[in-house]
Amino acid sequence: MKKVSLKTIYLVALSAVFAVSFLMFVLFDLHSQQRQTEAAMLEEARTFAREMDAVWQFMDNSQPVINTAEDGTYEFKGLHCSKVGKSVGALFSKGSDYTIRYTNFDPRNIQDEPDEFEAKALEKFNADAAVTEHYGVTDFQGVERFRYAQALEVDKSCLECHGEPAGEIDITGKAKEGWTLDSVGGAISIVIPLDQQQQAMRDNVVRDVAYFLFITLLIGAVVYAVTTFFVFRPLDRMKLAFADMGEGRLAVSLDDAQAAREISRLIERFNSTAAELHTIYDHLEEQVANRTDELRKANAALERQRDILERLNGDLAKETQFKSDLLSMVNHELRTPLTSIITFAQISREACPPERESERHSWEEIEKNSQILLAMINDMLDIARSDAGSIRTACEPMDLGDIVSSVRGTMTPLAQKYEVAFRTRVASDVPLVNGDFEKTQRMLENLASNAIKFTPDGGTVELRVDVGGDGDVRLRMIDNGIGIAPEDHERIFERFFQVDSTSTRKYNGSGLGLALVREYAVVQGFSVSVESELGQGSTFTIIIPSDAIVG
C-alpha cells in the first residue's frame, strides 16, 4: 500500500462503491419492474374476466326476452349464456395474441378441454372454494405468456341446463351434469402476450439505469473535483515543498487559502516545522564544529584508554599463564613424591606383622591421606587443563560393567573404613557405549567418594546402571545421606563450592569433584543431574544418550 498513491486508492474505492451500487440498483430495478409488470397484467386479466362475466350476466338476464315470441309464447332460440360468452371471447381474440375461453373438466364441447395450466387451476378451485383465481407466466403453444384463470360460480339460472338430476336432457339437448349451487362451473381462461409488457419493462430499466449512471457519475465527478481541489492539490504542493527541503532549501512556506480545514492545519504545522528547521540549520555548522571537536577529544581519550587496557590485558594474560604453568608444574612435582609415599606406605603396611596393629594403622592413615591428596592434585590438574582448553577425550567402546567393577574395588575400602555399605548393580541388558573409560571411571569415583563423605555411619551408597525407557543408559549413584537443599542443586556443580554441613562431614574436600563430573560429562556428550532433599539422601544421575550406544 505504501507504493500506491492516495488518488489511486480514492479512485479505486469510488469505482468499487459505484460497481456494487450499480449492480444492486439493476437487480432491484429488474425485480421491481417485473413485479409491476406482473401486477399490470394481472389487473388487465381481471378486467377481461369482469367484462366476460358482465356479458354472461347480461345474456342470462336477457334470456326471457330472447326466448319469448311476439305472441308471448316461449320459443328457445339456442342463444344461451355459454354460447354467447364463447362467441364474444372468440371475437375478441380474433386477430390478436390474446386468448379468452371457457374450460371445465368433462366439457360438452371437446374444444373446451383444459390444458395443463387450466387443469391445475380447476383442481385448486374444486379443492378449496376460497381459491377463485390462478395465474403466472408459463408456456402456451411454445411461447411464454401470462396466463390467468378465474373460477365460474354456479347460480340458479345455471341449474336449468346443468343442475340435477344428472343425465336429464336440458333444453339444448345435452345431458345435465348434476351441478349444485356449491359446484364450480368451470373457469374463464385468459392468455395475455408478454411482448409489449416486457418491452416496456426493458425500456423502463434502461431509462432507470441511464438516470442512475448519470446521477452517480455526476456525484462522483463533483466529489472527485472537490477532493482534488481542496485535498490533492494542497498535498501535491506539500510534496514539492518536502522535495525542496530534501535538497537543502529550508526557507519554504505554503499558502493554505485553498485547502480544507484539516489540510490547512497540516500546512500550518508544516510551515512551523520548516521554520524551526531553518532556524536550527542556521546554527548547525557551528554546533557540528563543536561536536566534532568534542568527538575528537573523546576519541583521543578512548585511544589512550584502549592502550592502557591492552597493556593490562597483556599483563593479565601473562599472570594467568604464569599461574597455570606454576600450578601444573607444582602439581606434577607433587604427584611424583606422593606416588612414592603411597607405594612405600602400602609396602610397609603389608610388611607389618599382626602383633604391631598400631603401626599398621599408622601406615593405613598415611596411605589414605596420601590418596586423598593425590585425588585433589589430579582434580586441580584437570581444572588447569580445562582452563587451558587442553582436555582431550577418547571415544572408544567401553564396558560399563568393567568400569563399575573398578569403581567398586577403589571405593569399597573407603566405604568400609567409614562404615558405609557400598553396593553396585548392573542390569543384564546394558550395552557397550562409546566414551572415555578413564574419565567415566573418574566421574563415578568422584560421585561415590562424595556420597560416602556425606553419608553417616551405617548408611548405604549404591551404584546402579540400567537402560531407561527412552533407550538412554543411566548411571545412578544413590545414597541415604544428609541430602542437598533444592536451592543448592545447581551450585554444587560450581568450582570450589561446598555445602555447609560441618556437623556430619567426615573430611574436607577441594570442592572440585562435582565440577569435574559435569565437565567430564559435557566433553563426552553426557549429562548429569541431581535429585535430593535435606535429610532424604541424594541421587546423582549420568545419562549416556542412545546415539552413543555401540552398534
C-alpha positions as CSV (number, residue, x, y, z in Angstrom):
1,M,0.0,0.0,0.0
2,K,3.0,2.3,0.5
3,K,3.6,2.3,-3.2
4,V,0.0,3.2,-4.2
5,S,-1.0,6.9,-4.4
6,L,-3.9,8.4,-2.4
7,K,-5.5,9.4,-5.7
8,T,-5.4,5.8,-7.0
9,I,-6.8,4.5,-3.7
10,Y,-9.6,7.1,-3.9
11,L,-10.5,6.2,-7.5
12,V,-10.4,2.5,-6.8
13,A,-12.7,2.9,-3.7
14,L,-15.1,5.1,-5.7
15,S,-15.1,2.7,-8.6
16,A,-15.8,-0.3,-6.2
17,V,-18.6,1.5,-4.5
18,F,-20.1,2.5,-7.8
19,A,-19.9,-1.0,-9.2
20,V,-21.6,-2.5,-6.2
21,S,-24.2,0.2,-6.1
22,F,-24.9,-0.2,-9.8
23,L,-25.3,-3.9,-9.6
24,M,-27.6,-3.7,-6.6
25,F,-29.7,-1.0,-8.3
26,V,-30.0,-3.0,-11.6
27,L,-31.1,-6.1,-9.6
28,F,-33.6,-4.1,-7.5
29,D,-35.0,-2.3,-10.5
30,L,-35.4,-5.5,-12.5
31,H,-37.2,-7.1,-9.6
32,S,-39.4,-4.0,-9.2
33,Q,-40.3,-3.8,-12.9
34,Q,-41.1,-7.5,-13.0
35,R,-43.4,-7.2,-10.1
36,Q,-45.1,-4.1,-11.6
37,T,-45.4,-5.7,-15.0
38,E,-47.0,-8.8,-13.4
39,A,-49.4,-6.7,-11.4
40,A,-50.4,-4.7,-14.5
41,M,-51.1,-7.9,-16.5
42,L,-53.0,-9.4,-13.5
43,E,-55.2,-6.3,-13.4
44,E,-55.7,-6.5,-17.2
45,A,-56.7,-10.2,-16.9
46,R,-59.1,-9.4,-14.1
47,T,-60.7,-6.6,-16.2
48,F,-61.2,-9.0,-19.1
49,A,-62.7,-11.5,-16.7
50,R,-65.1,-8.9,-15.3
51,E,-66.1,-7.9,-18.8
52,M,-66.8,-11.5,-19.8
53,D,-68.7,-12.1,-16.6
54,A,-70.8,-9.0,-17.4
55,V,-71.6,-10.4,-20.9
56,W,-72.6,-13.7,-19.3
57,Q,-74.8,-12.0,-16.8
58,F,-76.4,-9.8,-19.5
59,M,-77.2,-12.8,-21.6
60,D,-78.5,-14.6,-18.5
61,N,-80.8,-11.7,-17.7
62,S,-81.9,-11.3,-21.3
63,Q,-83.0,-15.0,-21.8
64,P,-86.7,-14.4,-21.1
65,V,-86.8,-11.6,-23.7
66,I,-84.8,-13.6,-26.3
67,N,-86.8,-16.8,-25.9
68,T,-90.3,-15.1,-25.8
69,A,-92.2,-14.8,-29.1
70,E,-94.3,-11.8,-30.1
71,D,-97.5,-13.6,-29.0
72,G,-95.9,-14.2,-25.5
73,T,-95.2,-17.9,-26.0
74,Y,-91.8,-19.5,-25.0
75,E,-89.6,-20.3,-28.0
76,F,-85.9,-21.3,-27.3
77,K,-83.7,-19.6,-29.8
78,G,-80.5,-21.5,-28.9
79,L,-78.7,-18.3,-27.8
80,H,-77.8,-19.4,-24.3
81,C,-75.2,-17.7,-22.0
82,S,-72.3,-20.1,-22.6
83,K,-72.6,-19.9,-26.4
84,V,-72.7,-16.1,-26.4
85,G,-69.7,-15.9,-23.9
86,K,-67.6,-18.2,-26.0
87,S,-68.5,-16.3,-29.2
88,V,-67.7,-12.9,-27.6
89,G,-64.3,-14.4,-26.4
90,A,-63.5,-15.7,-29.8
91,L,-64.4,-12.5,-31.5
92,F,-62.3,-10.5,-29.0
93,S,-59.3,-12.8,-29.5
94,K,-59.5,-12.9,-33.3
95,G,-56.7,-11.1,-35.0
96,S,-54.6,-10.7,-31.7
97,D,-52.3,-12.8,-29.5
98,Y,-54.9,-12.7,-26.7
99,T,-56.9,-15.8,-26.0
100,I,-60.2,-15.9,-23.9
101,R,-62.2,-19.0,-23.5
102,Y,-64.2,-21.1,-21.0
103,T,-63.0,-24.5,-19.8
104,N,-64.0,-27.3,-17.4
105,F,-63.5,-30.9,-16.7
106,D,-65.7,-33.1,-19.0
107,P,-66.9,-30.2,-21.1
108,R,-69.8,-30.5,-23.5
109,N,-67.5,-29.3,-26.3
110,I,-64.2,-31.1,-26.8
111,Q,-62.6,-27.7,-27.7
112,D,-63.1,-26.7,-24.1
113,E,-60.9,-29.4,-22.8
114,P,-58.4,-27.9,-20.2
115,D,-54.7,-27.9,-20.8
116,E,-52.1,-28.4,-18.1
117,F,-52.3,-24.9,-16.6
118,E,-56.1,-24.8,-16.7
119,A,-56.4,-28.3,-15.2
120,K,-54.2,-27.2,-12.3
121,A,-56.4,-24.2,-11.8
122,L,-59.6,-26.2,-11.9
123,E,-58.1,-28.7,-9.3
124,K,-57.3,-25.8,-6.9
125,F,-60.9,-24.3,-7.4
126,N,-62.6,-27.6,-6.7
127,A,-60.3,-28.4,-3.7
128,D,-60.8,-25.0,-2.0
129,A,-63.9,-22.8,-2.5
130,A,-61.9,-19.8,-1.2
131,V,-59.5,-20.0,-4.2
132,T,-61.1,-18.2,-7.1
133,E,-58.1,-17.4,-9.4
134,H,-54.8,-18.8,-10.6
135,Y,-52.1,-17.0,-12.6
136,G,-48.5,-16.9,-13.6
137,V,-46.1,-16.7,-16.6
138,T,-45.9,-20.1,-18.3
139,D,-45.6,-21.8,-21.7
140,F,-48.5,-21.5,-24.1
141,Q,-48.2,-23.1,-27.5
142,G,-44.4,-22.9,-27.3
143,V,-44.3,-19.3,-26.3
144,E,-44.1,-17.7,-22.8
145,R,-47.4,-15.9,-21.9
146,F,-49.1,-14.5,-18.9
147,R,-52.0,-16.9,-18.1
148,Y,-55.0,-16.2,-15.8
149,A,-57.9,-18.5,-14.8
150,Q,-60.9,-17.4,-12.7
151,A,-63.4,-19.8,-11.2
152,L,-67.1,-19.5,-12.5
153,E,-69.7,-19.5,-9.8
154,V,-72.9,-21.6,-10.3
155,D,-76.2,-19.6,-9.8
156,K,-79.9,-20.7,-10.1
157,S,-80.0,-19.9,-13.9
158,C,-77.1,-22.3,-14.5
159,L,-79.0,-25.1,-12.8
160,E,-81.7,-25.1,-15.6
161,C,-79.2,-26.6,-18.0
162,H,-76.5,-28.1,-15.7
163,G,-78.3,-29.0,-12.5
164,E,-80.0,-32.1,-11.1
165,P,-80.9,-34.7,-11.9
166,A,-77.7,-35.6,-13.6
167,G,-78.2,-37.2,-17.1
168,E,-81.6,-35.4,-17.7
169,I,-81.7,-33.8,-21.2
170,D,-81.9,-30.0,-20.9
171,I,-83.4,-27.5,-23.4
172,T,-80.2,-27.6,-25.5
173,G,-80.4,-31.3,-26.0
174,K,-77.4,-32.1,-23.7
175,A,-77.4,-34.2,-20.6
176,K,-77.3,-32.3,-17.3
177,E,-74.1,-32.6,-15.2
178,G,-75.9,-32.5,-11.8
179,W,-74.4,-29.3,-10.5
180,T,-75.5,-27.6,-7.3
181,L,-75.0,-24.1,-6.1
182,D,-71.8,-25.2,-4.4
183,S,-70.3,-26.6,-7.6
184,V,-67.6,-24.9,-9.7
185,G,-68.9,-24.1,-13.1
186,G,-65.6,-24.2,-14.8
187,A,-63.2,-21.3,-15.4
188,I,-62.5,-18.3,-17.6
189,S,-59.1,-18.8,-19.1
190,I,-57.3,-15.7,-20.4
191,V,-53.9,-15.7,-22.2
192,I,-52.1,-12.3,-22.5
193,P,-48.9,-11.8,-24.6
194,L,-45.8,-10.6,-22.9
195,D,-44.1,-8.7,-25.7
196,Q,-45.5,-5.3,-25.0
197,Q,-45.1,-5.5,-21.3
198,Q,-41.6,-6.9,-21.5
199,Q,-40.5,-4.3,-23.9
200,A,-42.0,-1.6,-21.6
201,M,-40.2,-3.2,-18.7
202,R,-36.9,-3.2,-20.6
203,D,-37.4,0.4,-21.6
204,N,-38.1,1.4,-18.0
205,V,-35.0,-0.5,-16.8
206,V,-32.8,1.1,-19.4
207,R,-34.2,4.5,-18.5
208,D,-33.7,4.0,-14.8
209,V,-30.1,2.7,-15.3
210,A,-29.2,5.6,-17.5
211,Y,-30.6,8.0,-15.0
212,F,-28.7,6.2,-12.2
213,L,-25.5,6.3,-14.2
214,F,-25.9,10.0,-14.9
215,I,-26.6,10.9,-11.3
216,T,-23.8,8.6,-10.0
217,L,-21.2,9.9,-12.4
218,L,-22.3,13.5,-11.7
219,I,-21.9,12.9,-7.9
220,G,-18.6,11.1,-8.4
221,A,-17.2,13.9,-10.6
222,V,-18.3,16.6,-8.1
223,V,-16.8,14.7,-5.2
224,Y,-13.6,14.0,-7.1
225,A,-13.3,17.6,-8.3
226,V,-13.9,18.9,-4.8
227,T,-11.4,16.5,-3.2
228,T,-8.8,17.2,-5.9
229,F,-9.1,21.0,-5.4
230,F,-9.2,21.1,-1.6
231,V,-7.1,18.0,-0.7
232,F,-5.0,16.6,-3.5
233,R,-3.6,19.9,-4.8
234,P,-2.5,21.1,-1.4
235,L,-0.9,17.7,-0.8
236,D,0.9,18.0,-4.1
237,R,2.2,21.4,-3.0
238,M,3.4,19.9,0.2
239,K,5.1,17.1,-1.7
240,L,7.1,19.7,-3.8
241,A,7.9,21.6,-0.6
242,F,9.3,18.4,1.0
243,A,11.4,17.8,-2.1
244,D,12.8,21.3,-1.7
245,M,13.6,20.6,2.0
246,G,15.3,17.4,1.0
247,E,17.6,19.3,-1.3
248,G,18.5,21.7,1.5
249,R,16.2,24.6,0.7
250,L,14.5,25.1,4.1
251,A,13.1,28.6,3.5
252,V,9.8,27.3,2.2
253,S,6.2,28.3,3.2
254,L,2.9,27.1,1.8
255,D,-0.4,29.0,1.3
256,D,-3.4,27.3,2.9
257,A,-6.1,29.5,1.3
258,Q,-7.5,26.8,-1.0
259,A,-7.2,23.9,1.5
260,A,-9.8,22.2,3.7
261,R,-9.6,22.8,7.4
262,E,-7.8,19.6,8.2
263,I,-5.3,20.1,5.4
264,S,-4.9,23.8,6.4
265,R,-3.9,22.7,9.9
266,L,-1.4,20.2,8.4
267,I,0.1,23.0,6.3
268,E,0.4,25.2,9.3
269,R,2.3,22.5,11.2
270,F,4.4,22.0,8.1
271,N,5.3,25.7,7.9
272,S,6.1,25.8,11.6
273,T,8.3,22.8,11.3
274,A,10.1,24.2,8.2
275,A,10.7,27.5,10.1
276,E,12.2,25.6,13.1
277,L,14.4,23.5,10.8
278,H,15.6,26.7,9.1
279,T,16.5,28.2,12.4
280,I,18.2,25.1,13.6
281,Y,20.1,24.7,10.3
282,D,21.5,28.3,10.7
283,H,23.3,27.3,13.8
284,L,24.0,23.7,12.7
285,E,27.5,24.3,11.3
286,E,28.7,25.9,14.5
287,Q,27.2,23.0,16.5
288,V,28.7,20.4,14.2
289,A,32.1,22.0,14.6
290,N,31.8,22.0,18.4
291,R,30.6,18.4,18.4
292,T,33.4,17.4,16.1
293,D,36.0,18.8,18.3
294,E,34.4,17.2,21.4
295,L,34.2,13.9,19.5
296,R,37.9,14.2,18.5
297,K,38.9,14.7,22.1
298,A,36.7,11.8,23.2
299,N,38.3,9.5,20.6
300,A,41.8,10.5,21.7
301,A,40.8,9.7,25.3
302,L,39.3,6.4,24.2
303,E,42.5,5.6,22.3
304,R,44.5,6.2,25.5
305,Q,42.2,4.0,27.5
306,R,42.4,1.3,24.9
307,D,46.2,1.3,25.0
308,I,46.0,1.1,28.8
309,L,43.5,-1.8,28.6
310,E,45.7,-3.6,26.1
311,R,48.7,-3.4,28.4
312,L,46.6,-4.5,31.3
313,N,45.2,-7.4,29.3
314,G,48.7,-8.4,28.3
315,D,49.9,-8.3,31.9
316,L,46.8,-10.3,33.0
317,A,47.3,-12.9,30.3
318,K,51.0,-13.3,31.4
319,E,50.0,-13.6,35.0
320,T,47.2,-16.1,34.2
321,Q,49.6,-18.2,32.1
322,F,52.3,-18.0,34.8
323,K,49.8,-19.2,37.4
324,S,48.6,-22.0,35.1
325,D,52.2,-23.1,34.4
326,L,53.1,-22.8,38.1
327,L,50.0,-24.8,39.1
328,S,50.8,-27.5,36.5
329,M,54.4,-27.7,37.5
330,V,53.7,-27.8,41.2
331,N,51.0,-30.5,40.7
332,H,53.4,-32.6,38.6
333,E,56.2,-32.2,41.1
334,L,53.8,-33.2,43.9
335,R,52.5,-36.3,42.2
336,T,55.9,-38.0,42.0
337,P,56.7,-37.9,45.7
338,L,53.1,-38.6,46.6
339,T,53.1,-41.7,44.4
340,S,56.3,-42.8,46.2
341,I,54.8,-42.2,49.6
342,I,51.7,-44.2,48.7
343,T,53.8,-47.1,47.4
344,F,56.1,-47.2,50.5
345,A,53.1,-46.9,52.8
346,Q,51.4,-49.9,51.1
347,I,54.6,-51.9,51.3
348,S,55.2,-51.0,54.9
349,R,51.5,-51.7,55.8
350,E,51.7,-55.2,54.2
351,A,55.1,-55.9,55.9
352,C,53.8,-55.2,59.4
353,P,53.3,-58.3,61.5
354,P,49.8,-58.8,63.0
355,E,51.0,-58.0,66.5
356,R,52.1,-54.5,65.5
357,E,48.5,-53.2,64.9
358,S,49.2,-49.6,65.9
359,E,52.0,-49.4,63.3
360,R,49.8,-50.9,60.6
361,H,47.1,-48.4,61.5
362,S,49.6,-45.5,61.1
363,W,50.6,-46.8,57.7
364,E,47.0,-47.1,56.6
365,E,46.4,-43.4,57.7
366,I,49.4,-42.3,55.7
367,E,48.2,-44.2,52.6
368,K,44.6,-43.0,52.9
369,N,45.5,-39.3,53.3
370,S,48.1,-39.6,50.5
371,Q,45.4,-41.0,48.3
372,I,43.1,-38.1,49.2
373,L,45.8,-35.6,48.5
374,L,46.7,-37.3,45.2
375,A,43.0,-37.1,44.1
376,M,42.9,-33.4,45.0
377,I,46.1,-32.8,42.9
378,N,44.6,-34.8,40.0
379,D,41.4,-32.7,40.2
380,M,43.4,-29.4,40.2
381,L,45.4,-30.6,37.2
382,D,42.2,-31.4,35.3
383,I,40.8,-28.0,36.2
384,A,44.0,-26.4,34.9
385,R,43.8,-28.4,31.7
386,S,40.1,-27.3,31.3
387,D,41.0,-23.6,31.7
388,A,43.8,-24.1,29.1
389,G,41.4,-25.9,26.8
390,S,43.6,-28.9,26.6
391,I,41.3,-31.6,27.9
392,R,41.2,-34.5,25.4
393,T,38.8,-37.3,25.5
394,A,38.8,-40.7,23.8
395,C,35.8,-42.2,22.0
396,E,36.0,-45.9,22.1
397,P,33.7,-48.8,23.1
398,M,33.7,-49.4,26.8
399,D,32.0,-51.9,29.1
400,L,30.3,-50.2,31.9
401,G,30.4,-53.4,33.9
402,D,34.2,-53.2,33.9
403,I,34.1,-49.5,35.0
404,V,31.7,-50.3,37.8
405,S,33.9,-53.2,38.9
406,S,37.0,-50.9,39.1
407,V,35.0,-48.3,41.0
408,R,33.8,-50.9,43.4
409,G,37.4,-52.1,44.0
410,T,38.5,-48.5,44.6
411,M,35.6,-47.3,46.8
412,T,34.9,-50.4,48.9
413,P,37.9,-50.0,51.2
414,L,37.0,-46.3,51.7
415,A,33.4,-47.3,52.5
416,Q,34.4,-50.0,54.9
417,K,36.7,-47.5,56.7
418,Y,33.8,-45.2,57.3
419,E,31.3,-47.9,58.0
420,V,29.1,-47.2,54.9
421,A,27.7,-50.1,52.8
422,F,28.7,-49.7,49.2
423,R,26.8,-51.8,46.6
424,T,26.8,-51.9,42.8
425,R,24.2,-53.3,40.4
426,V,24.5,-53.5,36.6
427,A,21.4,-54.6,34.6
428,S,21.9,-57.5,32.2
429,D,20.7,-55.6,29.1
430,V,23.2,-52.7,29.5
431,P,25.1,-52.4,26.1
432,L,28.6,-51.2,25.2
433,V,28.8,-47.4,24.8
434,N,31.3,-45.1,23.2
435,G,33.2,-42.8,25.6
436,D,36.4,-42.2,27.6
437,F,37.0,-45.1,30.0
438,E,39.3,-43.2,32.4
439,K,37.1,-40.1,32.6
440,T,33.9,-42.1,33.1
441,Q,35.6,-44.0,35.9
442,R,36.8,-40.7,37.5
443,M,33.2,-39.4,37.3
444,L,31.8,-42.4,39.2
445,E,34.7,-42.4,41.7
446,N,34.1,-38.7,42.5
447,L,30.3,-39.3,42.9
448,A,30.9,-42.4,45.1
449,S,33.5,-40.5,47.2
450,N,31.1,-37.6,47.6
451,A,28.3,-39.9,48.6
452,I,30.4,-41.8,51.1
453,K,31.6,-38.5,52.5
454,F,28.1,-37.2,53.1
455,T,26.5,-40.4,54.3
456,P,26.5,-41.1,58.1
457,D,27.9,-44.3,59.6
458,G,25.7,-47.3,58.9
459,G,24.3,-45.6,55.7
460,T,24.1,-47.1,52.2
461,V,25.6,-46.0,48.9
462,E,24.5,-47.9,45.7
463,L,25.7,-47.5,42.1
464,R,23.0,-48.7,39.6
465,V,23.4,-49.0,35.8
466,D,20.4,-49.7,33.6
467,V,18.6,-48.7,30.4
468,G,15.9,-46.1,30.6
469,G,12.5,-46.2,28.8
470,D,13.7,-43.9,26.0
471,G,16.8,-46.1,25.3
472,D,19.3,-43.9,27.1
473,V,21.8,-45.6,29.6
474,R,21.5,-44.4,33.2
475,L,24.3,-44.4,35.8
476,R,22.8,-43.5,39.2
477,M,24.7,-43.0,42.5
478,I,22.1,-43.3,45.3
479,D,22.7,-42.6,49.0
480,N,20.6,-42.1,52.1
481,G,22.9,-39.3,53.4
482,I,22.2,-35.8,54.6
483,G,20.8,-34.6,51.3
484,I,21.1,-31.3,49.5
485,A,18.7,-28.3,49.7
486,P,16.8,-27.5,46.4
487,E,18.4,-24.1,46.1
488,D,21.9,-25.7,46.0
489,H,21.2,-28.3,43.3
490,E,22.9,-26.2,40.6
491,R,25.5,-24.5,42.8
492,I,27.1,-27.8,43.9
493,F,28.5,-28.2,40.3
494,E,30.4,-25.0,40.5
495,R,34.1,-25.0,41.3
496,F,35.1,-24.8,44.9
497,F,31.5,-24.6,46.2
498,Q,30.9,-26.7,49.3
499,V,27.6,-27.1,51.2
500,D,28.0,-26.1,54.8
501,S,27.4,-29.4,56.7
502,T,30.4,-29.5,59.1
503,S,28.5,-31.5,61.7
504,T,28.3,-34.6,59.6
505,R,31.2,-34.3,57.1
506,K,34.0,-36.8,57.7
507,Y,36.8,-35.0,55.9
508,N,37.3,-31.8,54.0
509,G,37.5,-31.6,50.2
510,S,38.5,-29.2,47.5
511,G,35.1,-28.5,46.1
512,L,36.2,-29.6,42.6
513,G,34.8,-33.2,42.4
514,L,31.3,-32.4,41.2
515,A,32.6,-29.6,38.9
516,L,34.9,-32.1,37.2
517,V,32.0,-34.6,37.0
518,R,29.9,-32.1,34.9
519,E,32.9,-31.1,32.8
520,Y,33.8,-34.7,32.0
521,A,30.1,-35.4,31.2
522,V,29.9,-32.4,28.8
523,V,33.1,-33.2,26.9
524,Q,31.7,-36.7,26.3
525,G,28.3,-35.6,25.3
526,F,26.7,-37.0,28.5
527,S,24.5,-35.1,31.0
528,V,24.5,-35.1,34.8
529,S,21.7,-34.1,37.2
530,V,20.8,-34.4,40.9
531,E,17.6,-35.2,42.8
532,S,17.8,-34.5,46.5
533,E,16.1,-33.2,49.7
534,L,17.6,-32.4,53.0
535,G,17.6,-35.4,55.3
536,Q,16.3,-37.7,52.4
537,G,19.5,-38.6,50.6
538,S,20.6,-37.8,47.1
539,T,20.6,-39.4,43.6
540,F,23.1,-38.3,41.0
541,T,22.3,-39.5,37.5
542,I,24.6,-39.6,34.5
543,I,22.7,-40.0,31.2
544,I,24.5,-41.6,28.2
545,P,22.3,-40.8,25.2
546,S,21.2,-43.6,22.9
547,D,23.3,-42.4,20.0
548,A,26.4,-43.2,22.0
549,I,25.5,-46.9,22.2
550,V,27.8,-49.2,20.1
551,G,26.0,-50.8,17.1
